[in-house]
Amino acid sequence: MKYITPEIAEQYFNDALNSKLIKSSKATIFYVKEILEDRLAYLQRDFPKNTLHAIAIKTNNHPEVLKHIVSLGYGLEAASLEEVELAKAAGAANFRIVFDSPVKTQEEIDFIVKEYPGMYVNANCLEELKRYPEYHELALGLRINPLVENDANGIFDVSNSTSKFGVPISREQEIIDACIEHKISTLHFHIGSGIKDFSANVRAAKKVIALAHKIDEVRKKKSLRERITTIDIGGGIQFDQEVTSQSTKAFVAALFQIDHLENYQLITEFGSFVHKHASFMISRVEYVIDNGDDIPNIAYLHVGADLFLRKVYANLDINYPYTVLGKNNSSSATKKYTIVGPLCFSGDVLYEGIELPELKSGDQFVMLDIGANTFSMWSGHCSRKKAHFILI
Ligand SMILES: Cc1ncc(COP(=O)(O)O)c(C=O)c1O
């Protein structure tokens, strides 16, 4: 299975009802392992076999989902020490965890040096490097900002000159000096999220690999033994919507046009690509307010801006497909509805003025393709409990 259709969602919902898996009559998030496995299989198939695919925890941090990823032999990318501990709880070995927090404290660094030997740790800036002891058993990397233009939406483009992530590649001499001083074995980059044209990632890889080559030339001249062995290419690519066999394959083929790439072990950090289509949410419609013919009616759900932060607050063009259970093929007359969440503020709106078959209290509203940056971003506003989560 590649996508969850309204019919499949309905089947899962009915099966869960029949087997009494649904714990709340309000809202339930379903996560379908088969779709995650399908996307992971593309990575496994198209990248070299020794690539470490460290799936970004921040994109979906449900402990059972993480456990499943680890049980299939994949790694996890952690954006905070808390996520490192989630990775460990999911069963990930240190050498399958990549720790990328941009603001690691001295205490955190001392802790991981002691507790996580073998873990990949990418320093975000040259200042951070000074906090590592001379002797440690971490696989230390440095995040480079390759300064490549890309098509990520403004707030997700982290490869511009004002980015807080990584050392700008234009500071080449300082990077080389840092690699002389520290045992850096990985160069890391992640240029942004939601990227449609992966040629930007290929250009970034080319610049970073040329830099790795230069660093090691200088190291050789100085008779230093350390080498850059690993290139961590991050995530961020929105492979085409059809997830054709071309997408990941074409990317890997383009990467391997780069001179010397075959000399490095690769790490990837995909998030949205593997999670987005694997999850859907079903909420009971609690109330329907009839506003007459001129103003859309209002339907209230049990999740809103608490689960869909980016959609509600960030003014991004995020349109989760939706349907109403049992009314997908309904030929009855439609009405206009504004779909709102349960939070106590007026901006908690999920869809405005959409046409739907007539709704009534107790109907089940479904939102599809919600697996990325939703559950893991749950907002505590109004102190509502997280929606019940079912892994199937
Ligand atoms: C360092 C890093 N790696 C990986 C990811 C995952 O990105 P995506 O979900 O777009 O693949 C992110 C997302 O922000 C990130 O910051």
The ligand as an ORCA input file, in Angstrom:
! r2SCAN-3c Opt
* xyz 0 1
  C      18.930     18.586     10.660
  C      17.676     18.052     10.096
  N      17.684     16.836      9.544
  C      16.547     16.292      9.033
  C      15.337     16.973      9.053
  C      14.132     16.317      8.444
  O      13.673     17.049      7.377
  P      12.454     16.536      6.465
  O      11.375     16.115      7.398
  O      12.080     17.733      5.676
  O      12.969     15.404      5.640
  C      15.300     18.247      9.605
  C      14.030     19.003      9.639
  O      13.931     20.126     10.003
  C      16.495     18.805     10.148
  O      16.496     20.026     10.697
*
